[in-house]
């Protein structure tokens, strides 16, 4: 089974688990290891700090690239789970924001590692101190502002779709909303920790089967009279599952034939 050309992971739960862990751990470690401590230092001290941290910056670049790659299966799996509550436009926007997030994580990782790799692997001289000061800052801005805002929009779309379709537990879509708001303040890094927490939680949620439901007509809720559009008569009972309300088929009422007047 495929979804928009991507192989379904429903029968491969280990892929989702590996993806969630493979994103969360390298993302946090790579972000913490990146950059050089040049604030308030002289030019000589900044260069010395760069020399001492070359290996860490290269490792940080590798970790962020691995985190970005690992995020894609998780993103596609959660979009598949909540697809019942996602509009066509929302699905496209969610997929594009996920891809933009990954692209920015990859580029920021390369920015962190580029100067160190040029010196360590390319036998280049130490770069000018201005590059040492500002190139890692470009990577941080891209990671903690641009990538964070893309992730926030993705989380809002996924959480709303999961809420509408009752495809995920209530606590999970609430966590998604909270993490999305936190991404606005991702520039201070601490709120960004909620993104790996959400990823680990998504891995747990996706290992469990979604609540079964029977869909009637177009997706959407009930109208003002409490009747879902397109639902046949006699199907108005509602049952409560672990993830919200789901439709339950009730048998039609039988009417006894009346004897002819005689």
Secondary structure, DSSP 8 states (H G I E B T S, - for coil): -EETTEE--TT-HHHHHHHHHHHHHHHHHHHHH-S---TT--HHHHHHHHHHTHHHHHHHHHHHHHHHHHHHHHHHHHHHHTGGG--HHHHHHHHHHHHHHHHHHHHHHHHHHHHHHHHHHH------HHHHHHHHHHHHHIIIIIIHHHHHHHHHHHHHHHHHHT-S-HHHHHHHHHHHHHHTTGGGSGGGHHHHHHHHHHHHHHTS--------SSS--B-TTS-BTT--TT---EEEETTEEEE---------------
